[in-house]
Amino acid sequence: MNQTPSPARDRATVAQLPEFDDIIDARTPAEFALDHIPGACNLPVLSDDERARVGTLYKQVSPFSAKKLGGALVTANISRHLEHSLHDRPKSWRPLVYCWRGGKRSGAFTHVLREIGWDARALEGGYKAFRRTVIAELPALCARFRWHVLCGLTGSGKSRLLGMLERLGAQVLDLEQLAAHRGSVLGNLPDEPQPTQKLFESLLWERLRRLDPARAVYVESESKKIGAVQAPQALLDAMWGSPCVQLVVERATRVRLLKDEYAHFLSDAASLGRQLDCLVQLHGHATIERWKQMAAAGEWDALVTDLLDRHYDPAYTRSILSHYPALPRAQRVRVDSADEQSFVAAARAMLEESLEPVT
């Protein structure tokens, strides 16, 4: 019988990730920023500039000269990590190291760590093996859960209700948290850039792997695009075919909730104006200029109300009806105010209806 060969004693597979105390990404900071294993720390054996220098030397001079320089740089960087980032690790520490393909960079780092006495392993196939796993497993992970989709007009407090459900012990997938975006044209979070598409998928993969398929998972209705990233089609298909929960919230409460969520714009009307420019094609220059003037004058209630009436509500209504056929049969949950107790009551009502345990 043919069997898949097990990795060598100094190697590990993607399936073994949970077995390690730390995951070390030995690639450059630029590679790490594009995507990495969730929870990994970046301890590069070559900086971005150093890797470029070695590559140039390899092409223009010789492989030997490049390896000699690379060896000196790698040795110095590993030494620095040992003296600083890793100086307090105990003898029992078990790290996993990876680079692009599981080759020389992670191999060199792992060799030094093992020589010291730690049970270090290098990831077989490196980051590329991890990326292949994410691509292969995401569709099945998205399809394995019982989804309950929170639907409601913009400003209904769907994200706030998700957080309350989680506090009460429910399983939650917060896509906007993973995407670092609130899912609308004004949804950029201040001082928090969005992850790349690959990193978003890695974060989603990691979150789904930690959920229990025997229990329901609550998620907010989302468009395919959440800012600059896209939700996997397999997840959208699963959500579109799932039971819905319809939030019922008065417009005045929605205005207050939106003002709380977008409080950073209240002190930066110029930034809001730049975001509103994205809507010129939909609403015309005159409407956008009027909205900017309202922001400059501090007429926030009037501005938010007009944005809801003219932009958000029509767009949401068109989208939600076309994607969620179960919406007419949805459980209706009322949120009476923006106060925390209203969301506690709404979350408890949802969990009691679905027979989910409440803590």
Sequence and secondary structure as in RCSB ss.txt:
>XXXX:A:sequence
MNQTPSPARDRATVAQLPEFDDIIDARTPAEFALDHIPGACNLPVLSDDERARVGTLYKQVSPFSAKKLGGALVT
ANISRHLEHSLHDRPKSWRPLVYCWRGGKRSGAFTHVLREIGWDARALEGGYKAFRRTVIAELPALCARFRWHVL
CGLTGSGKSRLLGMLERLGAQVLDLEQLAAHRGSVLGNLPDEPQPTQKLFESLLWERLRRLDPARAVYVESESKK
IGAVQAPQALLDAMWGSPCVQLVVERATRVRLLKDEYAHFLSDAASLGRQLDCLVQLHGHATIERWKQMAAAGEW
DALVTDLLDRHYDPAYTRSILSHYPALPRAQRVRVDSADEQSFVAAARAMLEESLEPVT
>XXXX:A:secstr
        TTEE GGGGGG SEEEE S HHHHHH   TT EE  SS HHHHHHHHHHHHHT HHHHHHHHHHHHH
HHHHHHHHTTTTT  TT  EEEE SSSSHHHHHHHHHHHHHT   EEETTHHHHHHHHHHHHHHHHHHSSEEEEE
E  TTS HHHHHHHHHHTT EEE HHHHHTB SSTT B TT     HHHHHHHHHHHHHTS TTSEEEEE   SE
ETTEE  HHHHHHHHTS EEEEEE HHHHHHHHHHHTHHHHT HHHHHHHHGGGHHHHHHHHHHHHHHHHHTT H
HHHHHHHIIIIIHHHHHHHHHHH TTGGG EEEEE SSSHHHHHHHHHHHHHHTT    
